[in-house]
Amino acid sequence: MLQHIHLFGHSYSTFGLMYFLAFVVAYVLAAQRAHELGMPRRWALEGPIFATAAGLVGARLYFLIEHPEQWSNPFDWNGGNAWYGGFILGFIAVVLWRRWRQIPLLTVLDTGALVLPFAQALGRLGCQFAGDGDYGIPSHLPWAMSYPHGTVPTPPGVTVHPTPIYESVTLLVIGVFLWRRRDRLRPGALGALYLVLAGTERFLVEFIRRNPSVAGPFTAAQLFSAAMVAVGVTWILVLRGQGGLATAPQRA
């Protein structure tokens, strides 16, 4: 594991650095999209600031609710965060921000769908570096690995699925897929597709992650993922009933 990087006499958490890099990438992509839509670039900075700040708080609160024993050290940001808590509070913050700026809701949701997969992929790399327990169940596959020095270390001699890497790669693919279609889909379609794709990704990876089941064989993350997929599919069906998802003929 590489929990810290030492530069110029200072030690920096790789988990925190990945969060910072995720913010930078979110700003760059949002700024590009704002320029394409003829909107002020400063909004591309404000949106990620609101989303990141609220998301960090929400992610940590969600984790502490699930792991009350961690309240003894509530401000340990080197791992120990739950993405869905960040998603919920970050979404609320962005919706409030867009009302203040009077930006169309679908524009904000579609832009978020373009930005989030890349930011999430970097966040998962932070989890990989920290070894914070987001890894999977024991495995003997050739690429299985151990996290002996992680924030949540694996037992001696045990190798597990490196699920943060699985998620990072999948999210990057989702991000590229959506970004390439940003001008070919009608308003709202990108947001709907993100919910379906990201929800499906997380639902499936949970089968080999070490999270406890809360409803039959399903984890809390899988229930949330299923809700995301259901909302996304419903949204897509509504758009199809209103004339389809595309705004222009699809290019080969």
Backbone bond lengths (Angstrom), bond angles and torsions (degrees), N, CA, C in turn:
res aa  C-N    CA-C-N  psi(-1)  N-CA   C-N-CA  omega(-1)  CA-C   N-CA-C  phi
1 M - - - 1.457 - - 1.527 109.49 -
2 L 1.295 115.07 155.13 1.453 121.19 177.90 1.526 107.43 -127.81
3 Q 1.325 115.67 78.31 1.462 120.23 -174.43 1.520 112.47 -75.46
4 H 1.331 117.12 -25.90 1.465 120.57 -177.53 1.519 110.51 -139.38
5 I 1.312 115.13 148.27 1.457 122.80 173.33 1.528 107.32 -116.83
6 H 1.325 116.81 133.28 1.459 121.42 -178.57 1.527 109.04 -104.65
7 L 1.325 115.61 117.30 1.454 122.10 -179.40 1.522 110.20 -134.91
8 F 1.332 115.51 128.47 1.462 121.55 174.69 1.532 112.44 52.65
9 G 1.314 114.69 40.31 1.456 119.30 175.74 1.513 114.93 81.70
10 H 1.346 117.70 6.31 1.464 121.08 -179.83 1.530 109.35 -122.96
11 S 1.309 115.64 151.18 1.454 121.95 178.24 1.521 109.73 -107.00
12 Y 1.327 116.05 129.69 1.459 121.08 -178.16 1.527 109.49 -121.74
13 S 1.324 115.71 135.40 1.459 121.31 176.95 1.527 109.43 -69.80
14 T 1.334 116.50 126.69 1.459 119.16 177.25 1.529 110.97 -65.92
15 F 1.331 116.49 -30.52 1.462 119.92 176.76 1.534 109.56 -62.44
16 G 1.335 116.21 -46.13 1.457 120.29 178.30 1.513 112.02 -66.02
17 L 1.336 116.98 -38.12 1.460 120.01 179.04 1.526 111.22 -64.17
18 M 1.333 116.84 -37.84 1.459 119.80 178.00 1.525 110.86 -66.47
19 Y 1.332 116.55 -37.62 1.462 119.80 175.97 1.525 110.44 -62.48
20 F 1.325 115.66 -42.64 1.467 119.39 179.36 1.520 110.48 -64.47
21 L 1.331 116.40 -43.67 1.460 119.95 178.90 1.527 110.73 -63.60
22 A 1.331 116.99 -37.33 1.460 120.48 176.98 1.526 110.51 -61.05
23 F 1.342 116.41 -39.92 1.463 120.22 177.82 1.526 110.83 -63.92
24 V 1.323 116.90 -43.80 1.465 120.90 -179.80 1.525 110.40 -61.80
25 V 1.319 116.61 -45.58 1.467 120.55 179.48 1.528 110.31 -63.26
26 A 1.331 116.68 -41.26 1.465 120.10 178.25 1.527 110.69 -60.24
27 Y 1.328 116.35 -41.99 1.466 119.42 179.72 1.527 110.96 -65.20
28 V 1.328 117.01 -46.11 1.462 120.39 -177.78 1.523 111.02 -60.19
29 L 1.317 116.64 -45.59 1.464 120.20 -179.32 1.525 111.52 -68.40
30 A 1.335 116.13 -42.16 1.466 119.40 179.35 1.520 110.75 -65.40
31 A 1.350 117.20 -37.05 1.462 120.82 178.58 1.522 110.76 -65.35
32 Q 1.326 116.43 -40.73 1.459 120.07 177.14 1.522 110.85 -62.47
33 R 1.329 116.23 -42.36 1.461 119.44 -179.97 1.524 111.10 -68.84
34 A 1.323 117.35 -38.69 1.467 120.41 177.43 1.522 110.31 -61.46
35 H 1.320 116.52 -41.95 1.475 120.51 178.22 1.525 110.37 -61.89
36 E 1.326 117.31 -43.07 1.460 121.08 -179.69 1.520 111.83 -63.96
37 L 1.335 116.70 -31.45 1.463 121.18 -178.31 1.525 112.63 -92.78
38 G 1.339 116.64 0.46 1.458 120.27 179.97 1.517 113.83 72.57
39 M 1.310 116.98 31.62 1.460 122.43 -179.59 1.519 109.95 -108.49
40 P 1.342 118.07 156.09 1.470 120.60 -179.70 1.523 111.87 -60.51
41 R 1.327 116.47 134.68 1.456 120.79 -179.70 1.527 111.86 -65.45
42 R 1.340 117.05 -27.06 1.474 118.47 -178.35 1.530 110.90 -62.82
43 W 1.326 117.03 -26.71 1.463 119.28 177.13 1.533 110.27 -65.04
44 A 1.344 116.01 -29.93 1.459 119.69 178.87 1.520 111.64 -69.13
45 L 1.326 117.54 -21.00 1.460 121.06 175.48 1.521 110.27 -86.53
46 E 1.320 116.06 -41.30 1.471 119.93 -178.93 1.524 111.78 -62.76
47 G 1.335 116.30 -45.98 1.458 119.60 -177.30 1.521 113.30 -57.30
48 P 1.352 118.58 -53.72 1.463 119.55 177.94 1.527 113.79 -61.51
49 I 1.342 117.85 -32.48 1.466 119.47 177.55 1.522 110.30 -63.23
50 F 1.329 116.74 -49.10 1.460 120.72 179.00 1.534 110.25 -61.65
51 A 1.334 115.98 -45.82 1.460 119.98 -176.75 1.524 111.75 -66.13
52 T 1.337 116.89 -42.63 1.459 120.48 -177.26 1.522 111.56 -68.38
53 A 1.332 116.30 -46.21 1.460 119.67 -179.04 1.525 111.25 -61.53
54 A 1.335 115.60 -49.61 1.462 119.02 179.40 1.517 111.25 -66.98
55 G 1.345 116.72 -37.14 1.453 120.21 -179.46 1.519 112.82 -64.63
56 L 1.321 117.14 -39.58 1.467 119.98 178.19 1.524 110.96 -62.51
57 V 1.331 115.75 -44.68 1.466 119.81 179.40 1.524 110.51 -64.56
58 G 1.340 116.21 -46.29 1.465 119.64 -179.50 1.513 112.69 -63.11
59 A 1.343 116.85 -40.26 1.457 120.50 -179.86 1.522 111.26 -64.06
60 R 1.330 115.83 -41.77 1.462 118.74 -179.45 1.528 111.11 -70.12
61 L 1.336 117.26 -40.97 1.462 120.33 179.43 1.521 111.32 -62.70
62 Y 1.324 116.75 -43.13 1.466 121.07 179.63 1.527 109.83 -61.03
63 F 1.334 115.91 -43.20 1.464 119.94 179.35 1.522 110.99 -63.58
64 L 1.339 117.60 -42.27 1.459 120.96 -178.74 1.527 111.56 -67.80
65 I 1.330 116.43 -33.29 1.465 119.31 176.20 1.526 110.25 -66.08
66 E 1.333 116.26 -40.41 1.461 120.28 178.76 1.526 112.43 -73.75
67 H 1.349 116.91 -27.06 1.468 121.62 -177.15 1.530 108.91 -128.82
68 P 1.324 117.73 73.86 1.474 120.47 -175.85 1.525 113.75 -60.02
69 E 1.336 117.62 -20.88 1.458 119.44 178.51 1.526 112.02 -67.03
70 Q 1.345 116.94 -15.64 1.464 120.76 -178.77 1.534 113.29 -86.06
71 W 1.334 117.01 -1.29 1.467 119.53 179.59 1.527 111.90 -63.94
72 S 1.334 117.15 -15.64 1.467 119.34 177.25 1.519 111.69 -67.52
73 N 1.324 116.73 -20.16 1.467 120.89 177.98 1.526 108.58 -139.35
74 P 1.346 117.74 68.04 1.465 120.66 -170.66 1.521 114.88 -70.13
75 F 1.338 118.09 -17.95 1.462 120.07 -174.70 1.524 112.34 -106.84
76 D 1.325 117.17 25.73 1.457 121.41 175.12 1.524 107.89 -83.25
77 W 1.331 116.28 104.30 1.456 120.98 -175.13 1.527 112.69 -94.20
78 N 1.335 118.04 5.23 1.463 120.36 178.86 1.527 109.11 -85.20
79 G 1.328 115.59 71.69 1.458 121.03 -174.53 1.525 109.29 90.68
80 G 1.328 115.21 -172.72 1.449 119.17 179.08 1.514 112.96 71.28
81 N 1.322 116.40 48.37 1.458 121.89 176.89 1.521 108.63 -135.03
82 A 1.319 116.37 147.36 1.465 120.97 -178.34 1.522 109.19 -111.05
83 W 1.349 115.54 121.35 1.447 119.57 -172.11 1.522 112.72 -60.19
84 Y 1.326 117.95 -38.28 1.461 119.25 -175.84 1.524 111.76 -65.79
85 G 1.323 117.42 -34.15 1.463 119.02 173.89 1.510 111.13 -62.51
86 G 1.342 116.40 -39.97 1.458 120.32 176.91 1.514 112.09 -66.01
87 F 1.336 116.17 -38.55 1.458 120.83 179.80 1.526 110.72 -62.80
88 I 1.326 116.68 -44.95 1.468 120.97 -176.44 1.514 110.99 -65.09
89 L 1.352 116.90 -53.05 1.460 119.18 -176.94 1.522 111.54 -70.85
90 G 1.328 116.94 -35.71 1.459 120.01 176.62 1.518 111.59 -63.99
91 F 1.329 117.06 -39.79 1.463 121.12 178.30 1.530 111.08 -62.98
92 I 1.322 115.81 -44.33 1.470 119.90 179.01 1.524 110.49 -61.02
93 A 1.337 116.53 -43.89 1.463 120.46 -179.18 1.525 111.24 -62.64
94 V 1.322 116.99 -42.43 1.468 120.62 -178.82 1.522 111.15 -67.89
95 V 1.332 117.43 -38.60 1.470 120.36 178.22 1.528 110.39 -63.05
96 L 1.323 116.30 -42.32 1.465 119.45 177.21 1.517 111.18 -64.78
97 W 1.339 116.59 -40.45 1.466 120.86 179.42 1.526 111.07 -63.93
98 R 1.318 117.18 -42.85 1.463 119.38 -177.87 1.528 110.97 -67.51
99 R 1.346 117.78 -29.88 1.462 119.70 175.10 1.526 110.21 -66.83
100 W 1.301 115.91 -38.84 1.473 120.18 177.59 1.526 110.22 -62.98
101 R 1.330 116.95 -42.40 1.461 121.42 -178.21 1.525 112.42 -87.73
102 Q 1.326 117.55 -5.49 1.466 123.07 179.34 1.529 111.68 56.85
103 I 1.319 114.97 46.94 1.469 121.81 176.52 1.522 107.48 -95.31
104 P 1.327 118.79 137.99 1.469 120.06 177.68 1.525 111.77 -54.41
105 L 1.311 116.14 135.99 1.458 121.06 -176.02 1.527 111.96 -58.94
106 L 1.327 117.62 -44.33 1.454 120.16 -177.59 1.526 111.85 -64.54
107 T 1.319 117.15 -32.35 1.462 120.74 176.72 1.515 110.64 -63.51
108 V 1.326 116.16 -43.60 1.466 120.70 179.47 1.527 110.61 -66.58
109 L 1.321 117.15 -44.05 1.464 120.33 -178.79 1.526 111.34 -64.84
110 D 1.327 117.14 -41.29 1.461 119.65 179.12 1.526 111.39 -67.20
111 T 1.321 116.74 -39.75 1.466 119.62 177.92 1.526 110.50 -64.67
112 G 1.330 116.38 -40.58 1.454 119.80 175.83 1.515 111.80 -60.42
113 A 1.329 116.66 -38.27 1.463 120.73 178.78 1.520 111.70 -65.01
114 L 1.324 117.49 -29.85 1.464 121.37 178.09 1.523 112.05 -76.48
115 V 1.322 115.73 -31.91 1.462 121.24 -173.22 1.528 112.64 -89.77
116 L 1.331 116.11 -41.86 1.461 120.96 -170.98 1.530 115.10 -57.31
117 P 1.338 120.31 -43.80 1.470 117.71 -177.44 1.520 113.36 -58.51
118 F 1.324 117.18 -40.04 1.461 120.65 -179.75 1.532 110.83 -69.42
119 A 1.340 116.11 -42.04 1.465 119.58 178.25 1.525 110.67 -64.71
120 Q 1.327 117.01 -41.67 1.459 120.60 178.47 1.530 111.42 -63.20
121 A 1.326 116.32 -40.46 1.462 119.78 179.77 1.521 110.88 -59.35
122 L 1.317 117.16 -41.89 1.463 120.78 178.25 1.524 110.88 -69.11
123 G 1.328 116.46 -37.90 1.457 119.37 176.95 1.514 111.94 -61.68
124 R 1.327 117.07 -39.49 1.461 120.78 178.24 1.532 111.09 -66.58
125 L 1.313 117.28 -32.98 1.466 118.98 174.45 1.524 110.32 -64.26
126 G 1.338 115.98 -35.86 1.464 119.47 174.85 1.519 111.03 -61.33
127 C 1.326 116.77 -40.11 1.468 120.66 176.59 1.528 110.60 -63.69
128 Q 1.336 116.00 -38.76 1.457 120.11 178.95 1.524 110.98 -63.08
129 F 1.319 116.58 -44.97 1.459 120.69 -179.95 1.528 111.51 -64.72
130 A 1.333 115.64 -39.35 1.465 119.93 -176.64 1.520 112.02 -78.46
131 G 1.345 117.51 -24.01 1.458 119.93 -174.32 1.517 110.50 57.40
132 D 1.335 115.72 48.75 1.464 120.99 -169.50 1.525 114.27 -88.30
133 G 1.333 117.29 15.04 1.459 119.96 176.97 1.507 113.80 99.30
134 D 1.354 117.73 1.69 1.455 120.61 177.94 1.517 112.62 -81.88
135 Y 1.310 116.27 5.07 1.463 119.36 179.49 1.536 110.08 -76.96
136 G 1.325 115.12 178.96 1.455 119.30 -171.79 1.510 114.98 -99.00
137 I 1.317 114.03 -165.25 1.460 122.12 -178.91 1.530 109.05 -78.57
138 P 1.335 117.54 164.45 1.462 120.24 -179.93 1.529 112.73 -54.94
139 S 1.317 114.93 142.30 1.465 120.64 -178.55 1.526 108.88 -151.03
140 H 1.336 115.22 152.10 1.459 121.34 175.73 1.522 111.28 -115.15
141 L 1.334 116.73 16.92 1.460 120.12 176.56 1.526 110.13 -63.22
142 P 1.331 117.89 155.54 1.470 119.99 -176.34 1.523 113.95 -57.12
143 W 1.335 117.69 -30.36 1.465 120.45 -178.20 1.527 113.19 -96.72
144 A 1.327 117.81 3.35 1.468 119.86 175.96 1.522 109.23 -62.21
145 M 1.313 116.43 150.14 1.459 120.23 -176.18 1.518 110.59 -144.11
146 S 1.317 115.77 166.76 1.464 121.25 177.63 1.525 109.01 -111.58
147 Y 1.323 115.48 160.99 1.460 122.57 179.17 1.536 108.26 -126.69
148 P 1.332 117.55 63.33 1.467 119.96 -172.95 1.518 114.07 -65.71
149 H 1.333 117.46 -24.06 1.458 120.83 -178.30 1.528 111.98 -114.77
150 G 1.325 116.22 19.03 1.450 119.39 -179.72 1.514 112.46 -73.84
151 T 1.324 115.89 168.29 1.461 120.58 174.23 1.522 110.19 -56.96
152 V 1.338 115.56 -38.59 1.470 122.49 171.29 1.525 106.18 -117.62
153 P 1.323 119.01 89.48 1.464 121.05 -173.08 1.519 112.92 -69.47
154 T 1.318 114.90 150.46 1.463 120.19 172.93 1.527 108.95 -81.00
155 P 1.336 118.01 153.63 1.466 120.64 178.12 1.533 110.82 -61.13
156 P 1.306 117.74 152.81 1.472 120.84 179.61 1.526 112.25 -55.29
157 G 1.319 115.32 130.79 1.456 120.90 176.71 1.512 115.74 81.16
158 V 1.328 118.23 -2.07 1.473 121.86 -177.69 1.522 109.51 -95.93
159 T 1.321 116.45 129.55 1.465 121.68 173.81 1.529 108.96 -109.97
160 V 1.315 116.32 147.93 1.469 121.87 -173.56 1.520 110.18 -135.64
161 H 1.327 115.18 167.44 1.460 120.83 173.48 1.537 109.16 -66.22
162 P 1.332 118.44 126.81 1.473 120.45 175.13 1.532 110.36 -80.04
163 T 1.321 116.07 69.53 1.472 120.06 -173.12 1.530 113.82 -61.27
164 P 1.351 120.74 -29.17 1.469 117.16 174.98 1.530 112.51 -59.16
165 I 1.323 116.50 -35.43 1.462 119.34 178.05 1.528 109.89 -70.16
166 Y 1.332 116.92 -42.33 1.466 119.61 176.62 1.528 110.54 -54.50
167 E 1.329 114.97 -46.65 1.462 119.51 -176.46 1.523 111.79 -68.97
168 S 1.329 117.02 -39.86 1.462 119.97 179.73 1.522 111.33 -59.31
169 V 1.331 115.79 -46.60 1.460 120.06 -179.23 1.528 110.75 -64.37
170 T 1.330 116.59 -45.82 1.470 120.15 -178.90 1.522 111.37 -63.43
171 L 1.327 116.68 -41.96 1.464 120.02 -179.49 1.523 111.67 -66.53
172 L 1.317 117.09 -36.14 1.469 119.49 175.99 1.522 110.60 -62.97
173 V 1.331 116.98 -40.81 1.465 120.82 177.75 1.531 109.94 -62.99
174 I 1.331 116.60 -44.19 1.471 120.57 177.93 1.522 110.17 -61.01
175 G 1.336 116.57 -44.00 1.454 120.66 -179.40 1.518 112.52 -60.73
176 V 1.326 117.05 -45.57 1.463 121.00 179.29 1.524 110.28 -64.90
177 F 1.326 116.76 -41.71 1.463 121.42 179.16 1.531 111.10 -58.23
178 L 1.324 117.15 -46.78 1.463 120.63 -178.86 1.526 111.36 -71.27
179 W 1.328 117.11 -40.61 1.463 120.11 -177.35 1.531 110.76 -62.34
180 R 1.307 117.58 -39.51 1.464 121.25 -179.27 1.533 111.90 -67.49
181 R 1.332 116.54 -16.56 1.470 120.18 -177.67 1.525 112.74 -110.40
182 R 1.313 117.36 13.47 1.465 120.32 -172.15 1.525 113.74 -64.93
183 D 1.338 118.39 -26.15 1.464 120.77 179.76 1.521 112.27 -105.81
184 R 1.311 116.20 8.25 1.466 119.29 -176.73 1.524 112.47 -112.50
185 L 1.333 116.71 -1.18 1.459 120.28 -177.52 1.521 110.57 -121.39
186 R 1.306 116.40 148.65 1.454 121.30 -179.22 1.532 110.67 -72.30
187 P 1.338 117.53 160.19 1.466 120.34 -179.67 1.529 112.19 -53.49
188 G 1.315 115.62 132.46 1.455 121.63 179.12 1.513 114.02 99.13
189 A 1.341 117.36 -24.05 1.461 120.30 -175.99 1.523 111.68 -67.99
190 L 1.328 117.45 -39.09 1.467 119.91 179.79 1.529 110.67 -62.90
191 G 1.329 115.85 -42.76 1.464 119.44 178.80 1.513 111.93 -62.35
192 A 1.331 116.40 -40.96 1.466 120.57 179.70 1.522 111.00 -65.77
193 L 1.323 116.74 -44.08 1.461 120.14 179.48 1.520 111.48 -64.75
194 Y 1.323 116.68 -37.80 1.462 119.12 177.75 1.524 110.57 -60.47
195 L 1.327 116.93 -45.70 1.461 119.77 -179.61 1.530 111.38 -58.76
196 V 1.324 116.31 -42.28 1.461 119.84 -178.96 1.525 111.05 -68.79
197 L 1.324 117.21 -47.67 1.463 120.81 -174.87 1.522 112.01 -71.22
198 A 1.326 117.12 -47.79 1.462 119.93 -179.35 1.523 110.95 -68.21
199 G 1.333 116.42 -37.52 1.461 119.59 177.76 1.514 111.82 -65.27
200 T 1.335 116.74 -40.95 1.462 120.67 178.78 1.525 110.69 -65.45
201 E 1.317 116.25 -43.33 1.473 120.83 179.10 1.518 111.16 -56.43
202 R 1.340 116.00 -49.16 1.462 118.75 -177.15 1.530 111.41 -70.59
203 F 1.332 117.09 -37.42 1.468 119.80 179.41 1.522 110.32 -58.99
204 L 1.330 116.92 -44.44 1.457 120.36 -176.57 1.522 112.68 -71.95
205 V 1.323 116.94 -42.09 1.469 118.83 -176.74 1.526 111.65 -67.56
206 E 1.334 116.58 -23.68 1.464 119.76 179.78 1.534 112.25 -63.01
207 F 1.316 117.31 -23.25 1.459 119.24 179.42 1.530 112.08 -66.03
208 I 1.330 116.75 -22.92 1.468 118.89 179.01 1.527 111.75 -117.63
209 R 1.332 117.05 14.85 1.458 120.35 172.91 1.516 109.39 -96.45
210 R 1.322 116.22 167.93 1.460 121.26 -172.78 1.521 113.37 -95.11
211 N 1.311 118.46 20.57 1.456 120.91 179.23 1.524 110.92 -76.62
212 P 1.323 117.67 145.03 1.467 120.72 -179.28 1.526 112.17 -75.03
213 S 1.321 116.43 150.30 1.465 121.43 176.37 1.525 109.48 -76.96
214 V 1.334 115.91 145.93 1.467 120.58 179.14 1.527 111.77 -123.38
215 A 1.333 117.25 -18.35 1.470 121.47 -179.97 1.520 108.14 -144.20
216 G 1.340 117.02 95.50 1.447 119.79 -174.04 1.516 109.57 64.19
217 P 1.329 117.86 -129.48 1.467 120.36 179.66 1.521 113.51 -86.64
218 F 1.332 117.55 1.38 1.458 120.94 -171.34 1.526 112.57 -99.35
219 T 1.335 115.04 143.68 1.465 121.77 176.66 1.519 110.11 -88.64
220 A 1.338 115.86 169.43 1.465 120.38 177.21 1.520 110.59 -61.39
221 A 1.336 116.50 -38.27 1.462 120.22 178.87 1.522 111.43 -64.23
222 Q 1.333 117.29 -35.40 1.461 119.78 178.75 1.524 111.80 -69.11
223 L 1.319 116.77 -36.37 1.465 119.22 177.16 1.523 110.35 -65.05
224 F 1.328 116.10 -42.30 1.462 119.95 178.12 1.530 109.83 -65.41
225 S 1.325 116.30 -41.02 1.465 120.96 179.13 1.518 111.06 -62.28
226 A 1.335 116.43 -42.75 1.459 120.24 179.10 1.529 110.77 -61.40
227 A 1.332 115.97 -38.17 1.468 119.88 177.37 1.525 110.32 -65.34
228 M 1.329 117.17 -41.25 1.468 120.74 176.64 1.521 111.07 -58.55
229 V 1.324 116.07 -47.81 1.465 120.31 -178.89 1.530 110.56 -62.91
230 A 1.329 116.71 -41.85 1.470 120.21 -179.35 1.523 110.97 -62.57
231 V 1.321 116.48 -44.01 1.466 119.77 178.34 1.523 110.19 -64.19
232 G 1.339 116.66 -44.13 1.452 120.29 -179.51 1.516 112.88 -62.60
233 V 1.327 117.00 -44.42 1.477 120.59 179.67 1.523 110.35 -64.25
234 T 1.326 116.87 -43.51 1.466 120.15 177.80 1.519 111.01 -59.44
235 W 1.315 115.44 -43.49 1.460 121.85 179.36 1.534 110.39 -60.98
236 I 1.318 116.92 -44.88 1.465 121.25 179.38 1.522 110.82 -62.51
237 L 1.332 117.25 -41.74 1.464 120.53 179.24 1.528 111.15 -63.18
238 V 1.324 116.20 -39.20 1.467 119.68 177.22 1.526 110.21 -62.90
239 L 1.337 116.82 -45.59 1.461 120.39 179.86 1.525 111.51 -63.48
240 R 1.322 115.94 -39.97 1.469 119.14 178.03 1.524 110.41 -63.24
241 G 1.331 116.51 -37.28 1.452 119.80 178.19 1.515 113.15 -69.55
242 Q 1.341 115.97 -18.98 1.463 120.93 178.94 1.522 112.97 -97.37
243 G 1.326 116.04 11.77 1.464 117.99 177.06 1.512 115.31 124.49
244 G 1.335 118.08 0.66 1.457 119.83 177.57 1.515 113.01 104.30
245 L 1.328 116.01 174.04 1.456 121.64 -177.03 1.518 113.50 -89.08
246 A 1.327 117.04 -30.62 1.461 120.61 -172.24 1.512 111.62 -82.67
247 T 1.337 114.45 148.27 1.467 120.76 173.45 1.515 111.77 -99.90
248 A 1.350 115.41 -14.33 1.466 120.50 -178.48 1.519 107.68 -150.77
249 P 1.313 117.51 161.34 1.475 119.53 177.07 1.519 111.16 -55.88
250 Q 1.311 116.92 138.88 1.458 122.23 -179.57 1.532 109.92 -68.44
251 R 1.342 115.65 137.11 1.456 121.22 175.14 1.528 109.34 -86.89
252 A 1.297 115.70 149.18 1.467 120.47 179.61 1.514 110.49 -71.90
